[in-house]
């Protein structure tokens, strides 16, 4: 499901020796066979080949050098960490695809986490109702963020930063400064590496992540709203001219991002066991890094599947680094440099595409 | 796209793709930092004078940095609390301060109330203020500058709020600094205006600050030494570090190094960064455990992350090692108790926000009443938790998922203890 807006571009690039004047009905006869390098380049544009190969290479390195790395429990643990980061990155992917960024992610994660720990036993109000309320509130706040950014042309960094702070503050006020009695058992089992799903020895959170990847990919690339979203990111002016309400897209995407962050907070609360308002912080940077490293550029092209590859690469690399005794500073340097390198690839590619 | 443009694009993509590969490989070869076990230098600017030497299972004796001789003036029993204290202990600029003679206006600068400890501190400080107001010691409202977002807070933001308190005309400011070093200049400036600063938890190296703090070194060293003794000086150790760069973390790390240096048969097999956040500690430990199948006998965590350590081992089904439970919580003690039925034993340290905030407020009032602090930093020997007194600290019915603090256990800094640090405590 690596479909991007680049299909037509790639098709044109597949025949570099043919100019517009000579192309036509007989173009198939004169089109030279693309070289292996050109084919690989084309593939890299449509599929994060380098990232996948790196993930496999680092994983193999870990397996070869670290005893126990291939143990089922170890692999399940790594998959759980991937799934948590992946679920937290869905909204960020969508937002980046419309040229935005979402720094309120950490705040809305806390909203979801506190809802499930603090308000799970409110008399007369079942937890699903409380969660629905939290998701609705998150979506409303997110939609407001999207509206403000689009209507007043305010950079999303500013508005989402403020929205995240407000979300954490309002949560603290509503919960009376407390964070509840811990996550319920079902939430904890979701992300326990030792849990299974319908008898299959795969933690439920991993299954949820796989399903979410499929659903998001289909919605993004095989539905009209998804294509409107991609069109808005690829060219806002062109999208407006095509009668796509880009404001509606921005409002919807930020609303979805906030709502998904609230739901991610529920899962993260189960993993953490107990919650404080720093719970979402690590996932803010991780989500941005995964999106960029996966190869999704601001405004596209990109896809959530690419983000999943970014998540896998980041998690496998950090697991191997931790296993080899590397320190926090080393990992921070790595994260920063990897993002720069990824931007060097995909940031440039976007500029080139804009010149076509 | 014409041919030359395509060629340039191809060159760029190939070069940049190579960049990603090189970046990852170079980062991977960038050199791992020294671990505790290999004798890497640590401590940085907080290196205490004196040599850390002791038998395995014993806490080293290191003379505190006492440039003014203030610690030496204290009773011998109190001096023990300053063993290996990580920062300079100055004489207080407020020793000869006269009593204020009127109700004081009070300012409060604090970090985000992001956990049960912080919430308890704020609640108790407000309660102490209300009581002092009823007693005629303070007036008006407690003027607060509490940061809201732990993700974006900075020392600069706190200093700005602190200076606003100074400008508002307060007589005393209660502060828990995000960075003690960053606040020195602001505290000095306020002190020259006659404003007393009383710091909790972190040390501000200014003669105008009265610091009320645990001894960060002993807080880690004492339970670590006890656990090393329980293990008879043998076994594999993993270290869970806090927020690296913070003074208390550096000192705590040094304490682990010093204690384990005396145990040649205890091998540090790795370190992870838990950032003082239990879920982060859990996640990082899961990565660590994925590549370390060998038996781990001790996890030395540098404070408040015990619950995350227990959760990591429980979720993987591996045997839980002895967790050095410095800064224990209800959650971590509940996990400990759950394992205790099978003979599990470890050690930790107690203390809670309510106790600490009460002592904190009392110290400020004593200074304003002209009691004359003998020393700029008031500390204590940590309350060590063992299997014998676990019940004193474990809240009734606590579960591993609980978020609360530990019970009072040993009194933290009761009035009679504080009185020993003042020339005229009876003035209060």
Interface residues (C-beta under 8 A of the other chain):
Chain A: X9 X12 X13 X16 X17 X19 X37 X38 X41 X44 X45 X50 X51 X54 X58 X62 X66 X67 X68 X69 X71 X73 X74 X75 X77 X78 X80 X81 X84 X106 X117 X161 X164 X165 X168 X169 X172 X177 X178 X179 X180 X181 X182 X183 X188 X192 X193 X194 X268 X271 X272 X273 X274 X275 X276 X277 X278 X279 X280 X281 X282 X284 X315 X317 X318 X319 X320 X321 X322 X323 X324 X325 X326 X327 X328 X329 X330 X331 X333 X334 X337 X338 X340 X341 X342 X344 X345 X348 X349 X352 X355 X356
Chain B: X1 X2 X3 X5 X6 X8 X9 X10 X12 X13 X14 X16 X17 X19 X20 X21 X23 X24 X27 X28 X30 X31 X32 X33 X35 X112 X113 X114 X115 X116 X119 X122 X123 X148 X149 X150 X151 X152 X241 X244 X270 X271 X272 X273 X275 X277 X278 X279 X280 X282 X283 X284 X286 X287 X288 X289 X290 X291 X292 X293 X294 X307 X308 X311 X315 X316 X317 X318 X331 X399 X400 X401 X402 X403
